[in-house]
């Protein structure tokens, strides 16, 4: 795990607040009246100046008393309400290795300093600010450097977002143990998300490489873990630029550090808990969207990465355990799209097979949301920032396998298991989607007893979902039932003929009033 990261003390929208009162000297280390030299400068050096220095994304430099003092009241306001340093996660049960929030003592020292009139103290005794080497790799020369295309960022105006492709195309698979993202111009680069890309497909379980935001340290993965970059892959970088007062250019580089295969005990997989099927009504102030993922093998959660856009207000990860108990693992009660943070756990979360992790997000699509691009339209899932997303990324390692088992492997195991314990009641079925242009659904185990509820194990969003077949009624060899999906109950009906089965899922009607259906056919599963 990385050490405490030093990030910005003030956001880009801070307003200048110049104190009229003169500075007064006082003895350092007097907590009733702390001084810049004796008490505050150390806090700034540790937590602030990585962003707040010349040429960086912070709107002012805090490298000296002369530079910091005019901002004292603004500093006090932002520290008092928790906006700075930018840390948004909360948890009753876990601590974070990269928590960049101030301690209570640090916060109180800054507020008392501001209240006292921002006294300087003995500046000759003030600690020297840290030395920065922005043009050099902090982790040493990478094994491979991905150089992205040059981007010109015009002066002023709205933030810009670009997806840039960096060519890698290695001739063999490589394990990555560390990623260092080096912006070419930290004055305008706000954050970067790097994902492995093969062809036109991003593999949710294997594609995520890491993220960078202003002031963060390089990503060094936990000992014994690594991410796989498959041969032939490239890297796509989701770039967020915050324009400066002058036109700027940027060439960002991504440094990859390779691990020997013998070093890798577990793949650090990135799991996507995602909902793409929502519509936030125009004007809705507190719209809720949920998604869930059931983990079908033991393992550990190493980090959380919630993701929404401008209308997001809060995001939570909740674990529902096989014994019926539940626990909120972590939450972001005040979402801010400007800060894309990977929340690294000090102690990983143990996950037992059968645990369901649910993500709960809320959105404000009303005119009361000051950053809402347009409160007059309904909003759905989409790639652009004026659309919305609902994804809970989870860094996960399996307990007993190199990789977490894929949905396809789990499906095969489930089919064999059900056929063993429910002989004659389990079918292996494949689906034909309502859209004739789409690929057929891969096979799924379907368990239909003559009494009680059934089970339909379908792969959805790269995960194996156990959909309950309820209200099951038989009339001879024909049946009707309901499928209880996360998106509502759907009509489910069909017929068994010897060892063959045909079943239809009805999704209601399309906008023209035509029925929306998918047809599944298959045969009984042998033991």
C-alpha positions in Angstrom: 0.0 0.0 0.0 1.1 3.5 -0.6 1.8 6.0 2.1 -0.4 9.1 2.9 -0.6 11.1 -0.2 -0.1 14.9 -0.3 -2.8 16.6 -2.3 -4.2 20.1 -2.9 -5.3 22.2 0.0 -7.6 24.4 -2.1 -9.7 23.7 -5.3 -9.5 25.5 -8.5 -12.7 27.5 -7.7 -11.4 29.1 -4.5 -12.0 32.8 -4.1 -9.2 35.2 -3.1 -9.7 36.5 0.4 -7.0 39.0 1.4 -6.6 39.7 5.1 -6.4 43.3 6.0 -5.0 42.6 9.5 -1.2 42.8 9.8 0.8 39.7 10.5 2.1 39.4 14.1 4.9 37.3 15.3 4.5 34.8 18.1 6.4 31.9 19.6 6.3 28.8 17.5 4.6 25.6 18.7 2.1 27.6 20.8 -1.1 25.8 20.0 -3.2 28.6 21.4 -1.7 30.9 18.7 0.1 28.8 16.1 2.4 30.5 13.6 3.2 29.8 10.0 6.9 29.2 10.7 6.5 27.0 13.8 3.3 25.1 13.0 1.6 25.7 9.7 4.3 25.4 7.1 5.0 21.8 8.0 1.3 20.9 7.4 1.4 22.8 4.1 4.6 21.0 3.0 3.1 17.6 3.8 -0.3 18.1 2.4 -0.6 21.0 0.0 2.4 22.1 -1.9 2.6 19.1 -4.3 -0.3 20.8 -6.1 0.0 24.4 -4.8 3.3 25.5 -6.3 4.3 27.3 -9.6 3.3 25.4 -12.7 0.9 23.0 -11.0 -2.9 22.7 -11.0 -3.4 24.5 -7.7 -4.7 28.0 -8.3 -2.1 29.6 -6.0 1.3 28.7 -4.5 1.7 27.9 -0.8 5.4 27.4 -0.9 6.1 30.5 1.3 4.5 32.7 3.9 4.3 35.6 1.4 2.4 33.4 -1.1 0.1 31.7 1.5 -0.9 34.6 3.7 -3.3 36.4 1.3 -5.3 33.2 1.1 -5.6 32.6 4.9 -9.3 33.2 5.3 -10.1 31.1 2.2 -7.9 28.3 3.5 -9.8 28.4 6.8 -13.2 28.2 5.1 -12.1 25.2 2.9 -10.5 23.4 5.7 -13.4 24.0 8.1 -16.0 22.5 5.8 -13.8 19.6 4.7 -13.5 20.5 1.1 -9.8 20.5 1.3 -7.7 18.5 1.2 -10.0 16.7 -1.3 -10.9 13.4 0.5 -14.4 12.1 0.1 -14.6 8.5 1.6 -16.0 7.4 4.9 -16.1 4.0 6.6 -17.0 2.8 10.1 -15.1 -0.4 9.6 -12.0 0.2 7.5 -9.2 2.7 7.1 -7.6 3.8 3.9 -3.9 3.6 3.1 -4.0 6.7 1.0 -6.2 8.9 3.2 -5.2 12.4 2.5 -7.5 14.2 4.9 -6.0 16.3 7.7 -5.9 14.9 11.2 -8.0 16.7 13.8 -4.8 18.3 15.2 -3.7 19.6 11.8 -7.1 21.0 11.1 -7.4 22.7 14.5 -3.9 24.2 14.0 -4.8 25.8 10.7 -8.1 27.2 12.0 -6.4 28.7 15.1 -3.7 30.2 12.9 -6.3 31.9 10.6 -8.4 33.0 13.6 -5.2 34.6 15.2 -4.6 36.7 12.1 -2.2 34.3 10.3 0.9 35.3 12.2 4.3 34.6 10.6 6.4 33.6 13.5 10.2 33.4 13.0 10.4 32.8 9.3 14.1 32.2 9.5 13.3 29.0 11.4 10.6 27.8 9.1 11.2 24.3 7.5 12.3 24.4 3.9 9.7 23.4 1.4 10.2 19.9 -0.2 12.2 19.6 -3.5 10.3 18.5 -6.5 11.6 16.9 -9.7 8.6 17.0 -12.0 10.4 15.9 -15.1 11.7 12.7 -13.6 10.1 9.3 -12.9 9.6 8.8 -9.2 9.9 5.0 -9.5 13.0 5.1 -11.7 13.1 4.5 -15.4 10.1 2.4 -16.5 10.4 -0.9 -18.4 8.1 0.5 -21.0 6.9 4.1 -21.7 3.6 4.8 -23.4 3.6 8.2 -25.0 0.2 9.7 -25.8 -0.6 12.2 -28.5 -0.1 15.9 -28.0 -3.2 17.8 -26.9 -3.6 21.6 -27.1 -5.8 23.0 -24.4 -7.2 26.5 -25.2 -7.1 29.2 -22.6 -10.1 29.4 -20.4 -13.4 27.8 -21.3 -14.9 24.5 -20.1 -13.0 21.4 -19.1 -12.0 19.1 -21.9 -12.1 15.3 -22.0 -10.2 13.1 -24.5 -9.7 9.4 -25.0 -6.1 9.0 -26.2 -4.7 5.7 -27.6 -1.2 4.8 -26.6 0.5 2.1 -28.7 2.1 -0.8 -26.8 1.4 -4.0 -28.8 3.8 -6.2 -26.8 4.7 -9.5 -28.4 4.1 -11.4 -25.2 1.9 -11.1 -22.1 3.4 -8.9 -19.4 2.6 -8.6 -15.7 2.6 -5.0 -14.4 3.5 -4.4 -10.8 3.5 -0.6 -10.9 2.1 2.2 -13.1 3.4 5.8 -13.1 1.5 8.4 -15.0 3.6 11.5 -15.8 1.6 14.5 -17.2 3.5 16.6 -19.6 1.8 19.7 -18.3 0.4 19.5 -14.7 -0.9 23.0 -15.1 -3.9 21.7 -17.1 -4.0 17.9 -16.6 -6.6 17.1 -13.9 -6.9 13.4 -14.0 -6.1 10.3 -16.1 -7.7 6.8 -16.2 -5.7 4.2 -18.0 -7.2 1.0 -19.4 -5.8 -1.8 -21.5 -7.4 -2.1 -24.9 -7.3 -5.0 -27.3 -8.9 -4.4 -30.6 -12.0 -2.4 -29.8 -12.9 -4.3 -26.6 -12.1 -3.3 -23.0 -12.1 -6.4 -20.7 -13.8 -5.2 -17.5 -11.9 -7.8 -15.4 -8.5 -7.4 -16.9 -8.5 -4.0 -18.6 -8.1 -1.5 -15.8 -4.5 -0.4 -15.2 -4.9 2.5 -12.8 -5.7 6.2 -12.4 -3.8 9.5 -11.7 -5.1 12.7 -10.2 -3.3 15.9 -9.2 -0.8 15.2 -6.5 -1.1 11.5 -6.3 1.8 9.1 -5.9 2.6 6.4 -8.6 0.5 3.2 -8.3 2.5 0.4 -6.7 0.3 -2.6 -6.4 0.3 -4.7 -3.2 3.1 -7.2 -2.8 2.5 -10.4 -4.7 -0.2 -8.9 -7.0 0.0 -7.5 -10.5 -2.1 -6.7 -13.5 -1.8 -8.5 -16.8 -1.3 -6.6 -20.0 -2.0 -9.2 -22.8 0.2 -9.3 -25.8 -1.0 -7.1 -28.6 -2.8 -4.7 -26.3 -2.6 -1.0 -26.3 -3.6 1.5 -23.6 -6.5 4.0 -23.8 -6.2 7.0 -21.5 -9.3 8.9 -20.4 -7.9 12.5 -20.1 -9.5 15.3 -18.1 -8.0 18.8 -18.8 -8.8 21.9 -16.8 -7.8 24.9 -18.9 -5.5 27.6 -17.6 -5.4 31.3 -18.3 -3.1 30.7 -21.3 -3.1 28.1 -24.1 -1.2 25.1 -23.1 0.0 21.8 -24.7 0.4 18.4 -23.0 2.1 15.1 -23.9 1.3 12.7 -21.1 3.4 9.5 -20.6 2.5 6.3 -18.8 5.4 4.3 -17.3 4.9 0.5 -16.9 7.0 -1.5 -14.5 7.0 -5.2 -15.3 7.0 -8.1 -12.7 8.6 -11.4 -13.2 6.1 -14.2 -13.4 7.6 -15.8 -10.2 6.7 -12.6 -8.3 3.0 -12.8 -9.0 0.9 -14.8 -6.6 -2.5 -13.2 -7.5 -3.8 -11.2 -10.3 -5.2 -7.8 -9.2 -8.5 -7.9 -11.0 -10.7 -5.0 -11.4 -14.4 -5.9 -11.1 -17.2 -3.7 -12.5 -20.4 -3.4 -10.5 -22.4 -1.5 -13.1 -26.0 -0.4 -14.0 -26.5 0.8 -17.6 -30.3 0.6 -17.6 -31.4 3.7 -15.8 -33.1 6.9 -16.8 -32.9 9.9 -14.5 -36.0 12.1 -15.1 -35.5 15.8 -15.8 -35.7 17.7 -12.6 -35.3 14.7 -10.3 -33.5 15.8 -7.2 -32.6 12.5 -5.4 -32.8 9.7 -8.0 -31.5 6.3 -6.8 -29.7 3.8 -9.0 -28.5 0.4 -7.7 -26.2 -2.4 -9.0 -24.9 -5.6 -7.5 -22.3 -8.3 -7.9 -22.3 -11.7 -6.2 -18.8 -13.1 -5.5 -18.9 -16.8 -6.0 -15.4 -17.5 -4.5 -13.5 -16.4 -1.5 -11.1 -13.5 -1.9 -10.2 -10.0 -0.7 -11.2 -6.5 -1.8 -8.2 -4.3 -2.0 -9.6 -1.0 -3.1 -12.9 0.8 -4.2 -13.3 3.2 -7.1 -16.8 4.8 -7.4 -17.6 6.5 -10.7 -20.4 8.9 -11.7 -20.5 12.2 -13.6 -21.8 15.7 -12.7 -25.2 14.7 -11.4 -23.9 12.2 -8.9 -24.3 13.2 -5.2 -23.3 10.1 -3.2 -22.2 6.5 -3.6 -22.0 3.5 -1.2 -20.7 -0.1 -1.3 -22.8 -2.4 0.9 -22.0 -6.1 1.5 -24.8 -8.6 2.0 -23.4 -11.8 3.5 -24.6 -15.4 3.1 -25.8 -15.4 6.8 -28.3 -12.6 6.1 -26.3 -9.8 7.7 -25.3 -6.6 5.9 -22.6 -4.0 6.3 -21.7 -0.7 4.6 -18.1 -1.1 3.6 -17.5 2.5 2.5 -19.3 5.5 1.2 -18.7 8.8 -0.6 -21.4 11.0 1.0 -20.4 14.1 -1.1 -19.4 13.1 -4.6 -17.3 15.4 -6.6 -16.6 14.5 -10.3 -13.4 16.6 -10.2 -11.7 14.1 -8.0 -11.4 10.5 -9.4 -9.9 8.7 -6.4 -8.8 5.1 -5.9 -9.6 4.4 -2.2 -6.9 1.9 -1.2 -7.7 -0.1 2.0 -5.2 -0.4 4.8 -6.5 -3.8 5.6 -8.3 -5.7 2.8 -12.0 -6.7 3.1 -12.4 -10.5 3.4 -15.1 -11.8 1.0 -16.7 -15.2 1.3 -18.3 -17.0 -1.6 -22.0 -16.0 -1.9 -21.4 -12.4 -0.6 -23.4 -9.9 -2.7 -21.8 -6.4 -2.9 -24.4 -3.8 -3.8 -23.6 -0.3 -5.0 -26.1 2.5 -4.3 -25.9 5.8 -6.0 -28.0 9.0 -6.0 -28.2 11.7 -8.6 -29.5 15.3 -8.6 -30.8 16.2 -12.1 -32.5 19.4 -10.8 -31.8 23.0 -11.3 -30.6 23.1 -7.7 -27.5 21.2 -8.7 -25.0 24.0 -9.7 -22.9 21.7 -11.9 -25.8 20.1 -13.7 -25.2 20.6 -17.5 -28.9 20.5 -18.3 -31.8 19.9 -15.8 -34.5 19.9 -18.5 -33.7 16.5 -20.1 -33.8 12.9 -19.0 -30.4 11.4 -18.5 -29.2 7.9 -19.3 -25.9 6.0 -19.2 -23.3 7.3 -21.7 -19.6 8.0 -22.3 -19.8 11.8 -22.4 -19.5 13.8 -19.3 -23.0 15.4 -19.8 -24.4 11.8 -19.8 -24.2 9.7 -16.6 -22.5 6.6 -15.4 -23.0 4.2 -12.5 -20.0 2.0 -11.9 -18.5 0.7 -8.7 -15.0 -0.5 -9.6 -13.5 -3.0 -7.1 -9.9 -4.2 -6.9 -10.2 -7.9 -6.0 -7.8 -10.9 -5.5 -9.1 -14.5 -5.4 -8.2 -16.6 -2.3 -7.3 -19.8 -4.1 -6.7 -19.1 -7.8 -4.4 -16.8 -9.7 -7.4 -15.1 -11.4 -10.9 -14.8 -10.1 -12.9 -17.5 -11.8 -14.6 -16.1 -14.9 -18.4 -16.1 -15.3 -18.1 -18.8 -17.9 -16.1 -21.1 -15.5 -18.6 -20.5 -12.7 -21.5 -21.2 -15.0 -19.9 -24.6 -16.0 -19.4 -25.5 -12.4 -22.9 -24.5 -11.5 -24.4 -26.6 -14.3 -22.6 -29.7 -13.1 -23.5 -29.0 -9.5 -27.2 -28.5 -10.2 -27.4 -31.5 -12.5 -25.8 -33.6 -9.7 -28.2 -32.5 -6.9 -31.3 -31.9 -9.0 -31.2 -34.7 -11.6 -34.0 -34.4 -14.2 -34.8 -30.8 -13.3 -31.9 -28.9 -14.9 -31.6 -27.7 -18.5 -28.7 -26.3 -20.5 -30.3 -23.5 -22.5 -29.1 -20.9 -25.0 -31.0 -17.7 -25.8 -32.0 -15.9 -29.0 -32.2 -12.2 -28.2 -35.2 -10.0 -29.3 -32.8 -8.0 -31.5 -32.1 -10.3 -34.5 -28.8 -8.4 -35.1 -27.4 -9.3 -31.7 -25.2 -12.3 -30.9 -27.1 -15.2 -29.3 -26.9 -15.4 -25.5 -24.4 -18.0 -24.3 -25.8 -21.0 -22.5 -27.2 -20.8 -19.0 -28.2 -23.4 -16.4 -32.0 -23.4 -15.8 -33.4 -25.3 -12.9 -37.2 -25.9 -13.0 -38.6 -28.1 -10.3 -42.2 -29.3 -10.3 -42.7 -27.7 -6.9 -41.1 -24.6 -5.4 -39.0 -21.9 -7.0 -36.4 -22.4 -9.7 -33.1 -20.8 -10.7 -31.8 -19.2 -13.9 -28.1 -18.6 -14.0 -27.4 -16.0 -16.7 -24.2 -14.2 -17.5 -24.8 -10.4 -17.4 -22.2 -7.6 -17.4 -19.4 -10.2 -17.2 -20.9 -11.8 -14.1 -23.0 -14.8 -13.3 -26.4 -13.8 -11.9 -28.7 -16.1 -10.1 -32.1 -15.0 -11.2 -35.0 -16.5 -9.1 -37.8 -18.3 -11.0 -40.8 -17.6 -8.8 -44.6 -18.2 -8.9 -43.8 -21.3 -11.0 -47.0 -23.1 -12.2 -47.2 -26.2 -14.3 -50.1 -27.4 -16.5 -48.9 -30.7 -17.9 -45.5 -30.0 -19.5 -46.2 -26.2 -19.9 -45.2 -23.7 -17.3 -45.6 -20.0 -16.4 -43.5 -18.1 -13.9 -41.9 -14.8 -13.1 -38.2 -14.0 -13.4 -37.1 -11.7 -10.5 -34.3 -9.6 -12.0 -32.6 -6.5 -10.5 -34.6 -4.5 -13.1 -38.0 -5.9 -12.3 -40.1 -9.0 -12.7 -40.5 -10.4 -16.2 -43.0 -13.0 -17.6 -41.4 -16.4 -18.2 -43.2 -19.3 -19.9 -42.4 -22.4 -21.9 -42.8 -26.1 -22.5 -40.9 -29.3 -21.9 -41.0 -32.0 -24.6 -39.1 -35.0 -23.4 -35.4 -33.9 -23.0 -36.0 -30.6 -24.8 -37.2 -27.3 -23.5 -38.4 -24.0 -25.1 -38.8 -20.9 -22.9 -39.7 -17.3 -23.6 -38.8 -14.2 -21.5 -41.2 -11.2 -22.1 -39.8 -7.7 -21.5 -43.0 -5.8 -22.2 -43.4 -3.7 -25.3 -41.2 -1.4 -27.3 -42.0 2.2 -28.2 -44.2 1.0 -31.1 -46.2 -1.4 -29.0 -44.5 -4.5 -30.3 -43.6 -7.3 -27.7 -40.0 -7.5 -26.6 -39.0 -11.1 -26.1 -36.0 -13.5 -26.1 -36.4 -17.2 -26.7 -34.3 -19.9 -25.0 -34.0 -23.5 -26.1 -32.0 -26.4 -24.8 -31.9 -29.9 -23.5 -31.7 -31.6 -20.1 -28.3 -31.5 -18.4 -26.8 -34.9 -17.7 -25.0 -35.7 -14.5 
